[in-house]
Amino acid sequence: MDKNTVKAIVLAMMVMLLYPMLLKKFYPAAYQKQPAKATVSQSGPVPTKEEAPPIVSEGTALEKSADPAVSIFENSFYKAEFSTLGGTITALSFLGEKDRQAFTKTDLFTGDPRESGIFGVSVLHEKADLSETIFKMVRKGESVEFFYELPGEYQLTKTYVFRGNRPAIDLSVRIKNLSEREKHFPVTLNYGMSYEEGYQKNYGYYDAVAYTDKLQTKDLSGIKKKGFSFPDPTAWAGFVKKYFALLVKPDGKIVEGSATVDKKNLWGQMTLEPLTVTAGGEGEQAFLIYAGPQRYELLKSFGAGFEEVFSRGFFGIFKTGILAVLKFLNRYTHNFGWALVILTFLIKLLFAPLTHLSYGSMKKMQLLAPKMKAIQEHHKKDPAKSQKAIMELYRRNKVNPMMGCLPMLIQIPVFIAMFKLLPEAIELHGAPFIGWIKDLSAPDHFLTLPFTVPFLGNALNILPITMAASQVWYQKLMPAQPGSSPEQQTMMNIMPIFFGFICYNMPSGLTLYWTLQNVFSIIQQTFINRIVIVLHHEDQ
């Protein structure tokens, strides 16, 4: 397989796999944290007529009334705003993690309790709409409890317990049967995540997920996206976006579930197998709710398979392994930028023997080009003899045409895994490197230009320019394939500039990796070219 064919295969795979993703980021903006929502102690977010709803403090109970009240809960992980209307959470923010590079505040959900909240519960046979029902509320320690009673039918108790050691919430739904006969209560839980139009421009995405024996995903990154119905059986479901996940795992069996998106929020709903409660008896349905970062070890610690949302996809195993090595190196460098430099070198070193064989084979074929051309001219009327003579030439000079293809194909999974990992790894968010590179998850904004460049913006980013320049340099060192047309050579020379253009506003961690790959490849190729030329002259 000749060099142009090999490169065409590699570039085609790169374009098919990477270009749709990159094109969506063609107009990225620098990563911006959401402004913190002000904490108010006098009023809630939903005024009733001209009066603000009352605030409920810890250890107090609110009697059922016509107006909803709000209660603000905060611990080391969350700030949550509860409403007695429907007994739901109307705003949920992740505050960060101790001893880690943290987000100052990230809104996972914001909503109007008069429209809907998250973790609202309905009992399908009931005679009242619970989303419009005022619950009694009690605050105590790390828990918030809601009560509702339909006389002669049932009593519903919802308890939210916030875990102090991990970003998780335990939700308990207890139903007491107040009737004189056995009843079946099919419980439906609503959940959601805030949706921000244009979030994709910062390498963001929104996926609905449902876990059976493996993870099922549905892209909801766009309000025109169709909804998603859970496969059967589903053990847990939720939403994931860049850096974060909201996952809900019930104790009971999910019999039906779906997910949709609108202009403000992603919405999910799961209906569970009915609770059978005898007259005067009580039944309970428990939910584990994870709302926090896509951190592999943290997700895995729940023992529910939550880590699948991080390692999802064909290249997930490579992504997870590379991140583990990157974090190991960071223990010693205390800088993810330097850890990335070492990791890139190690990856290059790992594939060095294969790369050496590949590039050496290409260089030998380039040096044999005059002899190959002479054979083709001599046997131009007999292609079979020409091919046989060329293969004999390869054999005498120990050249394997396939060797130029196979090593590069083997490296593709690692390359794509790095492409997927570096823009998404929460560990790199806010992680500086050197000098002007303050955040490996954002473009390396060196300075602001007094003008705007179409499609690129007004920021001068050094790494993408360096990446493109080093790629051009490396391209010049690569052995030219005999018989390639000027158009083919021009295309190969344009590709580095093309990738530099579309990667201009990529996260600096990704462009740093690509630049380092080019630099190490230049060093390796220079060495290979000299060795092959010497060996070729010795064989003559």
N, C-alpha and C positions, 0 to 999 in steps of 0.2 A: 504494500500500500504506500503510495507516494506521499510526500510531505503535505502537498496541498489538499489531498483527500483527507489526510489525518486532521489537518487544521480545520478543514470544512466541517468534519464530523464534530470536533470539539467545540468550534464556534457555534455550530448549529444547535448543539445541545445547550450551550451556555445561553444563547439567545432565546431558545424555546423555554428554558427553565427560569432564566433571570430577567429577560427583557420585559415580559408583562409586569413583573413586580417592580422593576426599576422605572418603567414608564409612568406608573401610578404615582411615583414619587418625583416626577419631573419638576414640580414646583414646590419643593419642600420648604418649610419655614423652620427656623431654629426651634429646638425643643423649648416649650414654654410650660411652666407649671401653672396649674389652675390657681387663680387667686383665692386665698382662703376666705371662706364665708364667715362673716362676722358672727360671733356668739352673742346672742342677746338673752338677757335674763328677765326682761319685762314683757316680751311679746314673742309669739310664735310666727311661723311663716304664713299662716292663713288667717287673715282677719275675718271675723264674723260680724257682718254689718259694719259698725264703726268701732267695735271693741275688739281688742286682741284676745285670743284664747288664753286661758290661765295656764301658768306654769306649775307643774307638779313636782314637788321636791321629794327627796328620798324619805321613805317611810310613811308616806301619806297615801290615802286612797281617795279617788275622785268618784263621787256618786254620779250615776247616769244622768245626763242632762241633755239639753238641746244643742249645746255648743261644745265643739271638741277642745281638748286641752293638749298641750304639748309638753314633752319632757326631754331634756337633753342629757344624754349619757356620754361620758368620756372616760377612757382608760388609756393605757400606753399604746394601744393599737388603733382604736377607733374613736370617732366622734359620731354619735348616732342621735337622730331626732325622732322621737316617737310621737304618735298621735293617737288619741283615744277614738278617733274616727276609724273604725275598722280594726283597731288594735295593731297598726302597722308601723313600719319604719318609713318615714317620709324623706329622710336624708341620711346617707351613710358615707363617711369619709375615712380613708385609711391614713393614719398619721405617721406611719413609718415604723422602723424597727430599731431597738436599742443596739448600739455598738456596730451599726452598719451604715453605709452610705444610704441615706433615707430621703424620701420625698417629704417636703415640709407638710404637704397636705394634698391628697388626691381624692377627688370626689368620685366614688364608685356609683352613687345613685343620688339624684335629687328629684323631687317630685312634689306635686300638690296633693295633699291628703284628700281633698275633695274630688280629685280625679282618680288617683290610685296610689298605693304605696307598695312596698315590697314585703313579702312574707305575709300577705293577707290570706286568710283562710276562709273557705266556704264549705258548708255542709249541704250537699246537693238537695236533700229532701226538705230542707227547712222552709219556713213560711215568711222569712224576712231576709233581705239582702244585707249581709254582714258588712259589706263595703260602705254602707250608708248607716251603719249602726254605731252608736256611741257605747264604748266599753268602759267599765270601771278599770282603773289603773293603780298599781301599787309599785313603788320603787323600794328595793332593799338590796344593799350591797352591789354585787355584780349582776343582779337580775332585775328584770322588769316584767311584771305580771299583769295580764288583762283578764277581765271576767265579763261574761255575757250570759244571760239566762233568758230562755224562752219558756215562760211558765207552762207547766204540764207537758213539756216536750224534752228539753235537755238543758244542761248547763255546760258552757264552753269556757275552758281556761287555757290561755296561751302564756307560756313562760319563756322568756329569752334569757339565757345565761351566757355571759361573755367570759370566755376563758382568759385567764390572766397571763398564761405562759405562751399562748399561740394566737394568731389572728383567726379565731374561729368563734362561732356562736352555736350553742345548743338550743334548739327550739323544741318545746314540748307542747303538744296539743292534746288536752285531756277532755273527754266528753263523758258527762254523767247523764244517764238515761232517767229522766224524771217521769216518764210515762209508765203505764201499767203493763206494757208488753215489750217483748224483745224487739230491738230496732237495729237497722243496718245504717251506718253513717259513712258514706264515701267522702273522704276528705280531699279537697283540692287546695293546693298551695300555689300562690303566685310569687314570682321572683323577677328581678330585673336588674339592669345595669344601664347607666347613663350612656347615651349615644351622642357623639359629637361629629357633625357633618364636617368632612375635610380632615378628620383624624388620620386618614390613610396617608396624607402627605408627609407625615413624620414617621413613615414606616409603620404606621399603626394599622390595625386590622380588628375586626370583630367576628368571632366565630361562635356559633352555638355548638355545644358538644353534648353527646349522650354516650354513656359507657355501657356496653353489653359485655361480651367477652373481649372486646377491643373497643377503641375509641372511634366514634362516628362524629364527623364534623360537618358543619354547614356554614359557608361564608355569608355573613349578614352585613358586610361592609358597604352598605348602600340602602337607602330607604326604598329602592325599587326591587330589592332582593325578595324572593319568595320565601315563605315561611318554611319551617322545618318540623316534621312530625317524628317523634321518637320511635326508634325501632323497638321490637319486642324480643326479649325482655330488656328493659333498661334498669340498671342498678342505681345510677346517679346521673345528673345532668347539670348544665349551667352555661355560663358564657366565659369566654376568654378574650382578652385584648392585649395589646403590647404591654408587657410587664405584669399584668394583673389577671386574676381569675376570680369568678364567683361561682362556686360549685355547691350543689344541694344533694345530699344523700339521705333518703328516708330509710327508716327501719323496715317499713312495709313495702309491698310490691307495687310498682308503678304499672297501672293498667292503661294509661293514656297520657300523652304529653306532647307539647308543641312549643315552638319558639317563633317569635316574629320581631319586626323592627319598625319603629315609626320615627318621626323627626326628632324626638327627644330621648327615647329609651329603647332598649332591647327588653322584650317581655317574654317570660317563660311561664309555663303552667304545667303542673303535674297532678293527675288524679290517682289516688291510691286505692288499693283494694279495700272495700268497705270494712269498717270496724263493726263487729257484731257485739252489741251490748245488751245484756239482759235487763229486765225491768229493775230499776233501782241500782244497777251496776255501773261500772265506769270502765272506759277504754282509753288507751293512750297511743298516740302516734308521735314518734320522735324524729327529728331531722338534725343532721350535722350540716352546718353551713360554713363553708370556707370562703372568706372574702379577703384576699391578700395577694402578695406578690407571687409571680411564677418562679419560685425558688425551688429547685429540684428536691433538695434534702428536706425542706419544710413540707412540701407536698407529699413526699413519700412517708413522712413520719406519721401520717394519719392511717396508714395501712388500708386505704380504700382504693388504691390505684389512681389517686389524683395526679401522681407524677406523670401520667400518660399525656396530660395536656401540655407538658413541657417537651416531652420526647416524641410527640406525635409525628407521623409522617415516615416515609421510607428512610430518610436520612437521620431520623431521631436518635438512633443509637450512636452515630458518629458525633452528632451535636452534643449529646450528653457526655460522651467520653472526652471530647475536646474541652468542654467546660470544666470537667473535673481536673484535667491536667493544668488548665489555665489558673484555676483557683489554688491548686497545689503550689504552682510556681509563685503565685502572689504572696504566699506565706513567707517567702524568703526575700522577694523583691519589694514588698509593701507598695507596689505600684503596678496596676494592671497594664499600663503601657509597656513597661519593661518585661512584664510577664508575657505579653503578646509578642515582643521581639524574640524572646527565648523560645517561645512555642513555635513561632514561624521558622526559626532556625532548626528546631528539632524535627518539624515536619519535613523541611527540606532535606535534612540529614537522613531521615527515615527512607525517603524515596530517592536518595542520591544514587544508589547502585542502578536502579531501574532507569532513572533519568540519564545517567551516564551511558547506559547501553542504548537508550533511545536516541539521544543526541549524537552519540558516536556513530550509530548506524546511518543517521541522516547525513553526517559529514562524510562518511566513507562513500555513500551513494553520490554525493556531490563530486567527490574527487574521481569517481569512476565514470562520471558523465561523458567525457570524451570517448572512452572505450565503448560505452553503451551506444552512443550515437554512431560510432563506426560500425558496430554490429548491425544496427538497424538499417544503415545505408547499404551494407553488404547483402543483407537478406531482405531487402524491402519488398521483394516479390514473394517471399515465403515467410509470413508472420510466425508460423509454428517453429521454424528453424531459428528465427530471430529470438523468440521467447526462450527457446531451449539454450541458446548460446548465452543469453543474458543471465539465466539462472546458473549456468556453469561459471560465469564470471563472478556472480555472487558467492558461489560455493568456494571458489579458489581464494577469494578475498575475505571469506568469513563474514559475509553480510547477510543479515536476515531482514527482508523488507518489512515483515510484521513487527519486528522489534521496535520500529519507529512509532507504532500505533498503540500497542498494548500497554506500555508503562503509563502513557498519558491518560488512557481510559481508566486505569486503576486509580489514578489520583482524583478523578472527577468527584466521587462521593465525598471525599474530604474537603475539596474545594467548595462544593455546594453546601456542605454542613457548616463551614466557616461563614459562608455567605448568609446563611439563615441564622446562625448563632449571634454574630457580632452586633447586628442591629437590634436584637431582641433581648440580649442578656441584661437582666436588671443589675447585675454586678458592675456593669460598665457605666450605668447611669450616674452622671456626676463625677466619674472617676477621671482625674487629670493624668496627663503624661508629662510633658516637658514644655517649657516656654509658653507659647500661645495656645497649646492644646489643653484646654481646661476641662473638657468633657468628651470622653471617648464615644459617647452615645449621640453626639451632635457634630455637625460639620466643624472643621477647625477654622473658625472665623478669625482671620489674622487682623484685618482692618476693614472698615466700612468705606466703600468707594463713594465719591461725590455724584455718581451716576449709576444707572441701573442697566445691566446687561440683559437683553431679552433671554428669557428661559433660565437664567442663572441667578439673577438677583443683583444686589449691590454689595455683596460680601466678597472679599478676596480670600479664597480658601487655598492654602499652599499645598496640602497633601494631594488633592486630585491632579493638580498641575504636575507635581513631582511624579505621581503615578503614571500619567500619560507619557511624560518625557522618558522615564526609565523603561517603559514598555516599548517605545520607539527605539531606544538604544538597544534593548534586548533583541528586538526584531531584526536589527541590522547585523547582529552577531549570528543569528540563526542561519544555517546553511540553505542557500537558495536551491530549489528543486530544479533539476534539468528539465527543460521543455516548458517551464511555466511561462505564461504569457505576461506581457507588461501590465495588462489589466488585472491579472491575478496578483501580481506584485504590488500594484497600487492599492488594491483592496486590502491586502495584508498590512500595508503601511498605514492605511486610514483607520483600521479597526482600533488601534490603541487610542487614537484621538477621539474616536466615536465613544469608546467606553469612558475615557476621561471626561467627556462632555456630559454623558448621562449620569456619571457618578459624582458630579461636582458637588452636590449637596448631600452626599451620603454621610452617615456617621463616620467620624474620623477613625474609629477603631477599625472599620472595614477598609477604608482607603489606606490606613497605615499597614494593615496586613498585606494588601495587594502590592503596595510599594516595596515592602520588605521582600516579598516573594520575587519581585522583579530584580531587586538588587542582588539577592542571593543567586538568582538564576544567571545574571550577568557574570558574576564571579565564576560560577560553575561552567558556564558555556565558554568563557575565555580559556579556562584551563583545559576543557575537553578539546577545543579547536587546536590548541598547541600540541596536545598529546597525539591526536589522530593524525595530524600532518606529519609529525616525526615518525610515527609507526608506518604510515603509508610510504614514506620515502625509504624506510628500511626494507619494506617488502618489494620494492621495485628492483 
